Amino acid sequence: MKITEIKVSLRQKDNGKLLAFANVTFDNAFAVRGIKIIQGINGPFIAMPSRKMTDGTYKDIAHPINAETRLMLEKSILDEYHKALKDGGSKPAETEIPSEEK
């Protein structure tokens, strides 16, 4: 699977932890929108789109199912975030996601 586009929307600096939103398109066929880029203690990280459950917990709507894909996705999104900070916007990026062999 290949990331064919990443769009980053920077948030206004209001001293909050939410830095930006990202939308990611895979293989020009599937999009995940509303990925949050959040400022953490050790730097920015991504939070996948989630829904609040009736018990008050949050469950991801879509997420990587292995660590390798999660790291690659996070790196790709954060790279685009840092480019957007410099450019004031984001250009499409392409990244290959390794597929698991069955």
DRENTORKOL-3810 file (N, C-alpha, C; in nm, 4 decimals):
REM DRENTORKOL-3810
@n.u->0.0852; n.v->-0.1172; n.w->0.0000; ca.u->0.0000; ca.v->0.0000; ca.w->0.0000; c.u->0.0895; c.v->0.1232; c.w->0.0000
@n.u->0.0450; n.v->0.2256; n.w->-0.0716; ca.u->0.1251; ca.v->0.3455; ca.w->-0.0874; c.u->0.0449; c.v->0.4682; c.w->-0.0447
@n.u->0.1089; n.v->0.5550; n.w->0.0315; ca.u->0.0477; ca.v->0.6843; ca.w->0.0624; c.u->0.0674; c.v->0.7703; c.w->-0.0611
@n.u->-0.0421; n.v->0.8131; n.w->-0.1213; ca.u->-0.0312; ca.v->0.8934; ca.w->-0.2425; c.u->-0.0507; c.v->1.0423; c.w->-0.2175
@n.u->-0.1025; n.v->1.0778; n.w->-0.0998; ca.u->-0.1166; ca.v->1.2200; ca.w->-0.0684; c.u->-0.1331; c.v->1.2401; c.w->0.0818
@n.u->-0.0698; n.v->1.3447; n.w->0.1312; ca.u->-0.0890; ca.v->1.3888; ca.w->0.2694; c.u->-0.1149; c.v->1.5386; c.w->0.2644
@n.u->-0.2263; n.v->1.5801; n.w->0.3239; ca.u->-0.2572; ca.v->1.7228; ca.w->0.3343; c.u->-0.2587; c.v->1.7597; c.w->0.4816
@n.u->-0.1875; n.v->1.8658; n.w->0.5150; ca.u->-0.1789; ca.v->1.9117; ca.w->0.6534; c.u->-0.2433; c.v->2.0493; c.w->0.6631
@n.u->-0.3325; n.v->2.0643; n.w->0.7604; ca.u->-0.3959; ca.v->2.1936; ca.w->0.7885; c.u->-0.3484; c.v->2.2403; c.w->0.9252
@n.u->-0.2655; n.v->2.3437; n.w->0.9243; ca.u->-0.2122; ca.v->2.3970; ca.w->1.0496; c.u->-0.3223; c.v->2.4671; c.w->1.1280
@n.u->-0.3157; n.v->2.4585; n.w->1.2597; ca.u->-0.4102; ca.v->2.5263; ca.w->1.3486; c.u->-0.3482; c.v->2.6574; c.w->1.3947
@n.u->-0.4330; n.v->2.7498; n.w->1.4350; ca.u->-0.3846; ca.v->2.8756; ca.w->1.4905; c.u->-0.3112; c.v->2.8474; c.w->1.6210
@n.u->-0.2041; n.v->2.9192; n.w->1.6441; ca.u->-0.1286; ca.v->2.9010; ca.w->1.7687; c.u->-0.2051; c.v->2.9673; c.w->1.8823
@n.u->-0.2677; n.v->2.8845; n.w->1.9646; ca.u->-0.3451; ca.v->2.9362; ca.w->2.0777; c.u->-0.2969; c.v->2.8735; c.w->2.2081
@n.u->-0.1734; n.v->2.8245; n.w->2.2063; ca.u->-0.1114; ca.v->2.7586; ca.w->2.3213; c.u->-0.1785; c.v->2.6267; c.w->2.3580
@n.u->-0.2655; n.v->2.5760; n.w->2.2701; ca.u->-0.3254; ca.v->2.4446; ca.w->2.2910; c.u->-0.2315; c.v->2.3363; c.w->2.2399
@n.u->-0.2662; n.v->2.2124; n.w->2.2662; ca.u->-0.1815; ca.v->2.1011; ca.w->2.2245; c.u->-0.2100; c.v->2.0545; c.w->2.0825
@n.u->-0.3260; n.v->2.0898; n.w->2.0259; ca.u->-0.3590; ca.v->2.0509; ca.w->1.8894; c.u->-0.2835; c.v->2.1413; c.w->1.7927
@n.u->-0.1929; n.v->2.0821; n.w->1.7150; ca.u->-0.1082; ca.v->2.1585; ca.w->1.6237; c.u->-0.1655; c.v->2.1660; c.w->1.4829
@n.u->-0.2248; n.v->2.0544; n.w->1.4370; ca.u->-0.2721; ca.v->2.0480; ca.w->1.2987; c.u->-0.3616; c.v->1.9260; c.w->1.2799
@n.u->-0.4291; n.v->1.9241; n.w->1.1647; ca.u->-0.5022; ca.v->1.8062; ca.w->1.1194; c.u->-0.4357; c.v->1.7572; c.w->0.9920
@n.u->-0.4417; n.v->1.6264; n.w->0.9682; ca.u->-0.3880; ca.v->1.5689; ca.w->0.8452; c.u->-0.4922; c.v->1.4780; c.w->0.7817
@n.u->-0.4962; n.v->1.4801; n.w->0.6486; ca.u->-0.5762; ca.v->1.3874; ca.w->0.5698; c.u->-0.4791; c.v->1.3066; c.w->0.4854
@n.u->-0.4959; n.v->1.1750; n.w->0.4832; ca.u->-0.4035; ca.v->1.0868; ca.w->0.4120; c.u->-0.4818; c.v->1.0040; c.w->0.3111
@n.u->-0.4297; n.v->0.9969; n.w->0.1874; ca.u->-0.4895; ca.v->0.9137; ca.w->0.0832; c.u->-0.3942; c.v->0.7991; c.w->0.0524
@n.u->-0.4507; n.v->0.6783; n.w->0.0448; ca.u->-0.3740; ca.v->0.5573; ca.w->0.0148; c.u->-0.4106; c.v->0.5083; c.w->-0.1251
@n.u->-0.3091; n.v->0.4820; n.w->-0.2074; ca.u->-0.3274; ca.v->0.4252; ca.w->-0.3419; c.u->-0.4302; c.v->0.5018; c.w->-0.4258
@n.u->-0.4416; n.v->0.6321; n.w->-0.4054; ca.u->-0.5419; ca.v->0.7130; ca.w->-0.4764; c.u->-0.6814; c.v->0.6518; c.w->-0.4689
@n.u->-0.7081; n.v->0.5730; n.w->-0.3617; ca.u->-0.8347; ca.v->0.5002; ca.w->-0.3552; c.u->-0.9041; c.v->0.5074; c.w->-0.2194
@n.u->-0.8303; n.v->0.5337; n.w->-0.1119; ca.u->-0.8885; ca.v->0.5296; ca.w->0.0225; c.u->-0.8315; c.v->0.6448; c.w->0.1034
@n.u->-0.9191; n.v->0.7215; n.w->0.1689; ca.u->-0.8741; ca.v->0.8381; ca.w->0.2456; c.u->-0.9093; c.v->0.8234; c.w->0.3928
@n.u->-0.8180; n.v->0.8692; n.w->0.4773; ca.u->-0.8430; ca.v->0.8795; ca.w->0.6210; c.u->-0.8292; c.v->1.0275; c.w->0.6541
@n.u->-0.9367; n.v->1.0843; n.w->0.7053; ca.u->-0.9382; ca.v->1.2273; ca.w->0.7363; c.u->-0.9459; c.v->1.2485; c.w->0.8864
@n.u->-0.8994; n.v->1.3642; n.w->0.9284; ca.u->-0.9130; ca.v->1.4015; ca.w->1.0687; c.u->-0.8080; c.v->1.3419; c.w->1.1608
@n.u->-0.6905; n.v->1.3092; n.w->1.1062; ca.u->-0.5802; ca.v->1.2642; ca.w->1.1911; c.u->-0.5258; c.v->1.3889; c.w->1.2611
@n.u->-0.5157; n.v->1.3837; n.w->1.3923; ca.u->-0.4686; ca.v->1.4991; ca.w->1.4685; c.u->-0.3179; c.v->1.4914; c.w->1.4884
@n.u->-0.2536; n.v->1.6058; n.w->1.4809; ca.u->-0.1130; ca.v->1.6184; ca.w->1.5182; c.u->-0.1139; c.v->1.6970; c.w->1.6487
@n.u->-0.0649; n.v->1.6315; n.w->1.7543; ca.u->-0.0750; ca.v->1.6848; ca.w->1.8901; c.u->0.0644; c.v->1.7035; c.w->1.9486
@n.u->0.0819; n.v->1.8119; n.w->2.0235; ca.u->0.2091; ca.v->1.8361; ca.w->2.0921; c.u->0.2128; c.v->1.7542; c.w->2.2200
@n.u->0.3095; n.v->1.6637; n.w->2.2292; ca.u->0.3275; ca.v->1.5838; ca.w->2.3492; c.u->0.4515; c.v->1.6273; c.w->2.4249
@n.u->0.4776; n.v->1.5631; n.w->2.5351; ca.u->0.5945; ca.v->1.5941; ca.w->2.6176; c.u->0.7234; c.v->1.5733; c.w->2.5390
@n.u->0.7274; n.v->1.4674; n.w->2.4566; ca.u->0.8471; ca.v->1.4345; ca.w->2.3789; c.u->0.8383; c.v->1.4816; c.w->2.2346
@n.u->0.7532; n.v->1.5774; n.w->2.2056; ca.u->0.7385; ca.v->1.6281; ca.w->2.0700; c.u->0.6046; c.v->1.5895; c.w->2.0105
@n.u->0.5813; n.v->1.6298; n.w->1.8847; ca.u->0.4525; ca.v->1.6022; ca.w->1.8226; c.u->0.4318; c.v->1.4530; c.w->1.7959
@n.u->0.3039; n.v->1.4123; n.w->1.7994; ca.u->0.2671; ca.v->1.2752; ca.w->1.7641; c.u->0.1315; c.v->1.2805; c.w->1.6958
@n.u->0.0922; n.v->1.1689; n.w->1.6325; ca.u->-0.0374; ca.v->1.1657; ca.w->1.5652; c.u->-0.1395; c.v->1.0900; c.w->1.6494
@n.u->-0.2644; n.v->1.1305; n.w->1.6358; ca.u->-0.3775; ca.v->1.0602; ca.w->1.6973; c.u->-0.4765; c.v->1.0311; c.w->1.5850
@n.u->-0.5099; n.v->0.9047; n.w->1.5689; ca.u->-0.6009; ca.v->0.8637; ca.w->1.4633; c.u->-0.7419; c.v->0.9137; c.w->1.4950
@n.u->-0.8265; n.v->0.9283; n.w->1.3918; ca.u->-0.9637; ca.v->0.9724; ca.w->1.4163; c.u->-1.0345; c.v->0.8751; c.w->1.5101
@n.u->-1.1124; n.v->0.9291; n.w->1.6015; ca.u->-1.1777; ca.v->0.8430; ca.w->1.7006; c.u->-1.3189; c.v->0.8917; c.w->1.7288
@n.u->-1.3940; n.v->0.8057; n.w->1.7955; ca.u->-1.5318; ca.v->0.8366; ca.w->1.8333; c.u->-1.5463; c.v->0.8127; c.w->1.9831
@n.u->-1.6175; n.v->0.9024; n.w->2.0487; ca.u->-1.6420; ca.v->0.8870; ca.w->2.1922; c.u->-1.7533; c.v->0.7844; c.w->2.2131
@n.u->-1.7259; n.v->0.6867; n.w->2.2992; ca.u->-1.8225; ca.v->0.5812; ca.w->2.3278; c.u->-1.9137; c.v->0.6246; c.w->2.4431
@n.u->-2.0196; n.v->0.5492; n.w->2.4664; ca.u->-2.1154; ca.v->0.5852; ca.w->2.5713; c.u->-2.0544; c.v->0.5802; c.w->2.7106
@n.u->-1.9473; n.v->0.5001; n.w->2.7274; ca.u->-1.8827; ca.v->0.4917; ca.w->2.8591; c.u->-1.7766; c.v->0.5999; c.w->2.8796
@n.u->-1.7636; n.v->0.6917; n.w->2.7820; ca.u->-1.6689; ca.v->0.8016; ca.w->2.7951; c.u->-1.5315; c.v->0.7742; c.w->2.7370
@n.u->-1.5038; n.v->0.6504; n.w->2.6959; ca.u->-1.3756; ca.v->0.6184; ca.w->2.6343; c.u->-1.3808; c.v->0.6526; c.w->2.4858
@n.u->-1.2638; n.v->0.6570; n.w->2.4239; ca.u->-1.2541; ca.v->0.6848; ca.w->2.2810; c.u->-1.2014; c.v->0.5614; c.w->2.2099
@n.u->-1.2574; n.v->0.5323; n.w->2.0931; ca.u->-1.2135; ca.v->0.4203; ca.w->2.0095; c.u->-1.1752; c.v->0.4750; c.w->1.8731
@n.u->-1.0592; n.v->0.4302; n.w->1.8220; ca.u->-1.0170; ca.v->0.4716; ca.w->1.6887; c.u->-1.1166; c.v->0.4224; c.w->1.5847
@n.u->-1.1441; n.v->0.5074; n.w->1.4868; ca.u->-1.2303; ca.v->0.4696; ca.w->1.3754; c.u->-1.1489; c.v->0.3902; c.w->1.2741
@n.u->-1.0281; n.v->0.4349; n.w->1.2473; ca.u->-0.9356; ca.v->0.3664; ca.w->1.1564; c.u->-0.7971; c.v->0.3794; c.w->1.2169
@n.u->-0.7175; n.v->0.2739; n.w->1.2062; ca.u->-0.5827; ca.v->0.2792; ca.w->1.2629; c.u->-0.4950; c.v->0.1706; c.w->1.2020
@n.u->-0.3619; n.v->0.1910; n.w->1.2024; ca.u->-0.2694; ca.v->0.0863; ca.w->1.1580; c.u->-0.2786; c.v->-0.0327; c.w->1.2534
@n.u->-0.2603; n.v->-0.1531; n.w->1.2002; ca.u->-0.2717; ca.v->-0.2710; ca.w->1.2860; c.u->-0.1376; c.v->-0.3313; c.w->1.3230
@n.u->-0.0276; n.v->-0.2703; n.w->1.2783; ca.u->0.1032; ca.v->-0.3175; ca.w->1.3240; c.u->0.1954; c.v->-0.1981; c.w->1.3461
@n.u->0.2978; n.v->-0.2206; n.w->1.4258; ca.u->0.3886; ca.v->-0.1121; ca.w->1.4665; c.u->0.4647; c.v->-0.0538; c.w->1.3481
@n.u->0.5056; n.v->-0.1378; n.w->1.2538; ca.u->0.5824; ca.v->-0.0906; ca.w->1.1385; c.u->0.5017; c.v->0.0110; c.w->1.0570
@n.u->0.3761; n.v->-0.0209; n.w->1.0311; ca.u->0.2913; ca.v->0.0698; ca.w->0.9542; c.u->0.2623; c.v->0.1966; c.w->1.0333
@n.u->0.2393; n.v->0.1838; n.w->1.1622; ca.u->0.2130; ca.v->0.3017; ca.w->1.2458; c.u->0.3333; c.v->0.3961; c.w->1.2451
@n.u->0.4536; n.v->0.3416; n.w->1.2606; ca.u->0.5740; ca.v->0.4256; ca.w->1.2606; c.u->0.5924; c.v->0.4952; c.w->1.1263
@n.u->0.5704; n.v->0.4213; n.w->1.0157; ca.u->0.5853; ca.v->0.4793; ca.w->0.8832; c.u->0.4819; c.v->0.5896; c.w->0.8610
@n.u->0.3576; n.v->0.5654; n.w->0.9017; ca.u->0.2519; ca.v->0.6647; ca.w->0.8856; c.u->0.2819; c.v->0.7890; c.w->0.9696
@n.u->0.3215; n.v->0.7683; n.w->1.0946; ca.u->0.3526; ca.v->0.8813; ca.w->1.1817; c.u->0.4692; c.v->0.9627; c.w->1.1264
@n.u->0.5741; n.v->0.8958; n.w->1.0807; ca.u->0.6896; ca.v->0.9666; ca.w->1.0247; c.u->0.6494; c.v->1.0471; c.w->0.9011
@n.u->0.5720; n.v->0.9863; n.w->0.8119; ca.u->0.5299; ca.v->1.0549; ca.w->0.6893; c.u->0.4460; c.v->1.1781; c.w->0.7208
@n.u->0.3517; n.v->1.1646; n.w->0.8127; ca.u->0.2653; ca.v->1.2773; ca.w->0.8489; c.u->0.3453; c.v->1.3864; c.w->0.9184
@n.u->0.4321; n.v->1.3489; n.w->1.0118; ca.u->0.5104; ca.v->1.4504; ca.w->1.0832; c.u->0.6101; c.v->1.5194; c.w->0.9910
@n.u->0.6657; n.v->1.4463; n.w->0.8933; ca.u->0.7528; ca.v->1.5101; ca.w->0.7939; c.u->0.6753; c.v->1.6173; c.w->0.7168
@n.u->0.5528; n.v->1.5852; n.w->0.6750; ca.u->0.4698; ca.v->1.6824; ca.w->0.6038; c.u->0.4305; c.v->1.7991; c.w->0.6944
@n.u->0.4072; n.v->1.7709; n.w->0.8212; ca.u->0.3752; ca.v->1.8769; ca.w->0.9171; c.u->0.4913; c.v->1.9764; c.w->0.9265
@n.u->0.6136; n.v->1.9246; n.w->0.9385; ca.u->0.7303; ca.v->2.0132; ca.w->0.9493; c.u->0.7513; c.v->2.0923; c.w->0.8201
@n.u->0.7240; n.v->2.0312; n.w->0.7043; ca.u->0.7313; ca.v->2.1046; ca.w->0.5772; c.u->0.6259; c.v->2.2150; c.w->0.5743
@n.u->0.5055; n.v->2.1830; n.w->0.6229; ca.u->0.3977; ca.v->2.2822; ca.w->0.6239; c.u->0.4327; c.v->2.4007; c.w->0.7133
@n.u->0.5008; n.v->2.3751; n.w->0.8233; ca.u->0.5436; ca.v->2.4848; ca.w->0.9108; c.u->0.6371; c.v->2.5791; c.w->0.8370
@n.u->0.7269; n.v->2.5221; n.w->0.7561; ca.u->0.8221; ca.v->2.6044; ca.w->0.6808; c.u->0.7547; c.v->2.6751; c.w->0.5641
@n.u->0.6652; n.v->2.6019; n.w->0.4933; ca.u->0.6036; ca.v->2.6534; ca.w->0.3711; c.u->0.4730; c.v->2.7277; c.w->0.3952
@n.u->0.4122; n.v->2.7048; n.w->0.5098; ca.u->0.2803; ca.v->2.7606; ca.w->0.5343; c.u->0.1698; c.v->2.6794; c.w->0.4682
@n.u->0.2025; n.v->2.5633; n.w->0.4164; ca.u->0.1067; ca.v->2.4746; ca.w->0.3507; c.u->0.1674; c.v->2.3375; c.w->0.3353
@n.u->0.1010; n.v->2.2496; n.w->0.2615; ca.u->0.1505; ca.v->2.1135; ca.w->0.2455; c.u->0.1399; c.v->2.0707; c.w->0.1011
@n.u->0.2424; n.v->2.0037; n.w->0.0524; ca.u->0.2422; ca.v->1.9468; ca.w->-0.0812; c.u->0.2146; c.v->1.7973; c.w->-0.0694
@n.u->0.1517; n.v->1.7375; n.w->-0.1703; ca.u->0.1269; ca.v->1.5935; ca.w->-0.1649; c.u->0.2568; c.v->1.5152; c.w->-0.1508
@n.u->0.2519; n.v->1.4094; n.w->-0.0724; ca.u->0.3683; ca.v->1.3235; ca.w->-0.0519; c.u->0.3300; c.v->1.1807; c.w->-0.0854
@n.u->0.4256; n.v->1.1027; n.w->-0.1354; ca.u->0.4020; ca.v->0.9618; ca.w->-0.1638; c.u->0.4966; c.v->0.8778; c.w->-0.0804
@n.u->0.4425; n.v->0.7755; n.w->-0.0155; ca.u->0.5206; ca.v->0.6853; ca.w->0.0686; c.u->0.4680; c.v->0.5445; c.w->0.0509
@n.u->0.5561; n.v->0.4493; n.w->0.0383; ca.u->0.5182; ca.v->0.3088; ca.w->0.0246; c.u->0.4991; c.v->0.2468; c.w->0.1620
@n.u->0.3861; n.v->0.1790; n.w->0.1822; ca.u->0.3608; ca.v->0.1044; ca.w->0.3055; c.u->0.3842; c.v->-0.0422; c.w->0.2747
@n.u->0.4737; n.v->-0.1090; n.w->0.3481; ca.u->0.4974; ca.v->-0.2504; ca.w->0.3200; c.u->0.3722; c.v->-0.3323; c.w->0.3481
@n.u->0.3413; n.v->-0.4249; n.w->0.2572; ca.u->0.2261; ca.v->-0.5120; ca.w->0.2805; c.u->0.2733; c.v->-0.6382; c.w->0.3496
@n.u->0.1872; n.v->-0.6916; n.w->0.4363; ca.u->0.2224; ca.v->-0.8129; ca.w->0.5089; c.u->0.2072; c.v->-0.9330; c.w->0.4168
@n.u->0.3021; n.v->-1.0233; n.w->0.4241; ca.u->0.2928; ca.v->-1.1464; ca.w->0.3471; c.u->0.2070; c.v->-1.2446; c.w->0.4229
@n.u->0.1251; n.v->-1.3196; n.w->0.3502; ca.u->0.0361; ca.v->-1.4162; ca.w->0.4148; c.u->0.0850; c.v->-1.5560; c.w->0.3946
END
